[in-house]
Amino acid sequence: MRQPSVIARRVAAASVSLVLAAGVAACGPEDNDAKGAGGDSTPHKGGTLTVLNANPQQDFDPARLYTSGGGNVPSLVFRTLTTRNREDGAAGTKVVPDLATDTGRPNKDATVWTYTLKKGLKYEDGTPITSADIKYGIERSFAPELSGGAPYLRDWLVGAADYQGPYKDEKGLDAIETPDERTIVFHLNKPEGEFPYLATQTQFTPVPKAKDTGTKYEQHPISSGPYKVVKNENDGERLILERNPHWSAATDAERKAYPDKVDVRSGLDSSVINQRLSASQGADAAAVTTDTNLGPAELAKVSGDRDLASRVGTGHFGYTNYIAFNPTIKPFDDIKVRQAISYAIDRSSVVNAAGGSALAEPATTFLPNQKSFGYTPYDLFPAGKAGDPAKAKQLLKEAGHPNGLTVTLTHSNARDFETSPEIATAIQDALKKAGITVKLQGLEENDYSDKIHNVKTEPGFFLAHWGADWPSGGPFLAPIFDGRQIVKDGANFNTGLLNDKSVNAEIDAINKLTDLDQAAERWGALDKKIGEKALTVPLFHPVYKRLYGKDVKNIVISDWTGVLDVSQVAVK
């Protein structure tokens, strides 16, 4: 997933949708049965689920959304060929069938993927869902006026690089075939063993051509999921969903759809959201948030209240906060300087600056510490909990800096406890002990994002973070370390400007694998190999802590999204 600072709403999915807008297996609420609060934790149908969010659910069009696993609120309306497994913890990182009968059938080299749709699939108006609708839904995502979704299809599909969508080119994409109403076949430029993960993105949502209204489609997209849109105000600031009478649980093993209605209210201050969830008065008793975490001060208050503590959902999303080096800028062109900084880092102080151990876990690997990513434990520059300034000084001396050196650390002024002043100051204090004077350059969020994502302006030493489009090492390592993904005239995410032929070749080799467990092992080994180059200093992985109302039941938090899954909750 692209940096949350660039695409904040995508992280929590997520966000994003992203968003937004991010370990060990995720667990349910602390000191509580993971399936719900209260004396009767049995989920029942009925009632209204209220969603209290800071960020509006903008661009509610499947072509324009950039989500992880189909998103959270979006997945109530948009079904896709595959989806994430709606289970707690590590089990939730698996990809499972949704509209399709299976997760896809590849040819021998994974360049052709075939799907068959389930029988009996219908839209909210009762008309059947066909393979041609999925093909059309994907094609419209190429239209410039509907841009914003995941970029992979343009790169992966044969002949798609310059396609401008069906409004300009009605012929469509030859790379997508629909030999009959239930079969769809994808032809790829190169082997992609993780295509089933991509098929969870909302671009794979069926869209009936006759009902397509272009940029106005977001106001009333035709539902293929358990809920339909009955109101969309101010570009997703208020979104009201009611039951889709033609959705059938017999064709959907993943979404429970307990509430009769879902009322999404956005544009709220994060402190207000947490206050309302804490009080749980009126409709807020049956409320959740999909994008607002508890902050350090709020968490301290909640932890001292047994009732509130029982209503905190804890989760982990594949996400790493790190220091990035630009090795074309002195003194960071010297690996010993980069190694010295790696040894000097005090991860305990960084974790404290991020909100403490309840909200952040120290990281020594770039890949998140989850099996699905291929996590392989390593610590190439062991510095203990508080750093090793003596080792750092030794390396600086070997690099020709016996009296230390002065560097500038670029960070964001956004109070996100990730790339913000608190983290930068903790790094500044730790490096001072090693004889490194750190000058801090704080930038407003947009300026910071523009600066670090432009090859021409990228600083030598800055804070960064990365979240996963799906729980695998591929979308985590390739955008940051594949030299062929360096963008010289646009948004670049290969912060170390690495273009190593052996790394690129290994990425290609792993992408050919359809055995995802085998691929995970290879991603883990590649992570360590890249780590030896000291182009980043992994700092910590965030932990999500989110309140929910006292009448909310059936809490499911997977390691795919790290947050409460609204498709599973009950409120009655």
Secondary structure, 3 states (H helix, E strand, C coil): CCCCCCCCEEECCCCCCEECCCCCCCECCCCCCCCECCCCCCCCCCCEEEEECCCCCCCCCCCCCCCCCCCCCHHHCCCCCEEECCCCEHHHHCEEECCECCCCEECCCCCEEEEEECCCCECCCCCECCHHHHHHHHHHCCCHHHCCCCCHHHHHECCCCCCCCCCCCCCCCCCEEEEECCEEEEEECCCCCCHHHHCCCHHHCCCCHHHCCHHHHHHCCCCCCCEEEEEEECCCCEEEEEECCCCCHHHCCCCCCCCCEEEEECCCCHHHHHHHHHHCCHHHHHEECCCCCCCHHHHHHHHCCHHHHCCEEEECCCEEEEEEECCCCCCCCCHHHHHHHHHHCCHHHHHHHCCCCCCEEECCCCCCCCHHHCCCCCCCCCCCCCCCHHHHHHHHHHCCCCCCEEEEEEEECCCCCCCCHHHHHHHHHHHHCCCEEEEEEEECHHHHHHHHCCCCCCCCEEEEEEECCCCCCHHHHHHHHCHHHCCCCCCCCCCCCCCCHHHHHHHHHHHCCCCHHHHHHHHHHHHHHHHCCCCEEEEEEECEEEECCCCCECCCEECCCCCECCCCCECC
